[in-house]
Amino acid sequence: ALVGDSADGYPGIPGLGPKTAATLLNAHGPIERFPPQLLGERHDEALLYKKLATLVVDAPVLAQVDDLFWREAPSSFATLAQEIDPRLAARADRLRESATLSR
């Protein structure tokens, strides 16, 4: 969070490299416990980057793989697909028909 991660698209706090970040974390613990003046106006930004860098391990997951199969698009999709490209609407119809046949 402090040094950023270009692969994930968050910049980190300007002027803080890996060594400085490690020193700060060793001295103060998590960003939430940093003295307010330490990061100044960048404190909330650092907390946001920490949130973005944190892996969510308790996210809901599907009960079974079958939940991933295409069932059919909502009724509003047909109108939208027709506006975008009539071929898209036709493809959605074919998918719906093949899903119906495979049940």
Backbone torsions as a table, in degrees:
resi	resn	phi	psi	omega
1	ALA	NA	-38.8	-176.6
2	LEU	-77.1	-38.1	-177.5
3	VAL	-95.8	-12.7	178.3
4	GLY	84.8	175.0	179.3
5	ASP	-152.9	104.1	-176.5
6	SER	-64.2	-30.9	179.9
7	ALA	-66.6	-33.2	-179.9
8	ASP	-97.1	-6.1	170.5
9	GLY	86.9	19.9	172.5
10	TYR	-118.6	136.8	-167.6
11	PRO	-81.0	-20.8	-173.9
12	GLY	79.8	-175.5	-177.5
13	ILE	-92.4	122.4	-179.2
14	PRO	-55.3	136.2	177.0
15	GLY	89.2	-7.0	178.4
16	LEU	-104.7	115.8	175.4
17	GLY	-99.4	-177.6	-177.2
18	PRO	-59.3	-41.2	-177.8
19	LYS	-67.4	-45.3	179.3
20	THR	-64.9	-42.0	179.3
21	ALA	-61.3	-44.3	179.1
22	ALA	-62.7	-40.5	178.6
23	THR	-62.2	-45.9	179.9
24	LEU	-63.3	-43.7	-179.7
25	LEU	-66.5	-38.0	177.2
26	ASN	-67.3	-34.8	-177.4
27	ALA	-79.3	-37.0	-170.8
28	HIS	-117.3	-13.2	-175.7
29	GLY	85.1	-153.3	-176.9
30	PRO	-61.1	158.4	-178.2
31	ILE	-53.6	-35.1	-179.5
32	GLU	-59.4	-24.6	-178.6
33	ARG	-99.3	3.5	177.1
34	PHE	-63.8	141.2	173.0
35	PRO	-58.7	139.9	-175.4
36	PRO	-52.9	-37.6	-176.8
37	GLN	-74.8	-14.6	-175.5
38	LEU	-62.7	-48.3	179.0
39	LEU	-104.8	-9.0	178.2
40	GLY	56.8	-129.7	-177.9
41	GLU	-66.8	-14.0	-177.3
42	ARG	-88.3	-1.9	-176.7
43	HIS	-59.2	-49.2	179.7
44	ASP	-63.3	-35.8	177.7
45	GLU	-63.4	-43.7	178.8
46	ALA	-62.0	-39.3	177.6
47	LEU	-64.8	-38.3	176.8
48	LEU	-62.9	-45.6	179.8
49	TYR	-63.5	-35.0	177.3
50	LYS	-64.2	-43.4	179.1
51	LYS	-61.7	-41.6	179.7
52	LEU	-66.8	-31.0	-176.9
53	ALA	-85.9	-10.8	-175.6
54	THR	-84.8	126.7	176.7
55	LEU	-75.8	133.7	178.4
56	VAL	-88.6	117.5	-177.9
57	VAL	-103.7	-7.6	-179.0
58	ASP	-112.5	22.8	178.8
59	ALA	-68.6	143.7	179.0
60	PRO	-65.4	141.2	178.1
61	VAL	-122.6	164.2	-179.7
62	LEU	-71.0	146.7	179.8
63	ALA	-72.9	-32.6	-178.5
64	GLN	-151.2	156.0	-177.5
65	VAL	-62.8	-31.2	-179.5
66	ASP	-57.7	-23.7	178.5
67	ASP	-64.9	-15.5	-179.5
68	LEU	-86.0	-15.1	-176.9
69	PHE	-67.9	144.2	177.5
70	TRP	-64.5	127.5	175.8
71	ARG	-101.7	-68.6	170.0
72	GLU	-173.9	157.8	-179.1
73	ALA	-75.7	155.4	174.1
74	PRO	-63.7	158.3	-176.1
75	SER	-59.5	-29.9	-179.8
76	SER	-68.4	-18.7	-178.3
77	PHE	-66.2	-36.6	-177.2
78	ALA	-58.6	-44.7	179.9
79	THR	-65.2	-45.5	179.7
80	LEU	-63.0	-45.2	-179.8
81	ALA	-60.9	-40.8	179.4
82	GLN	-62.7	-39.9	179.0
83	GLU	-67.8	-38.6	-177.8
84	ILE	-70.9	-52.5	-177.3
85	ASP	-169.0	120.4	-179.3
86	PRO	-54.6	-29.3	178.8
87	ARG	-66.1	-32.6	177.4
88	LEU	-65.6	-42.2	178.1
89	ALA	-62.3	-42.3	179.7
90	ALA	-64.7	-40.3	179.0
91	ARG	-64.3	-42.2	178.2
92	ALA	-61.8	-39.6	177.3
93	ASP	-61.9	-44.3	178.9
94	ARG	-62.3	-40.8	178.0
95	LEU	-62.7	-42.4	179.0
96	ARG	-62.3	-43.4	180.0
97	GLU	-64.5	-43.4	-179.6
98	SER	-68.2	-32.8	177.2
99	ALA	-68.3	-36.8	178.5
100	THR	-67.0	-40.7	-179.7
101	LEU	-67.8	-32.0	-176.2
102	SER	-83.0	-4.1	179.5
103	ARG	-79.5	NA	NA
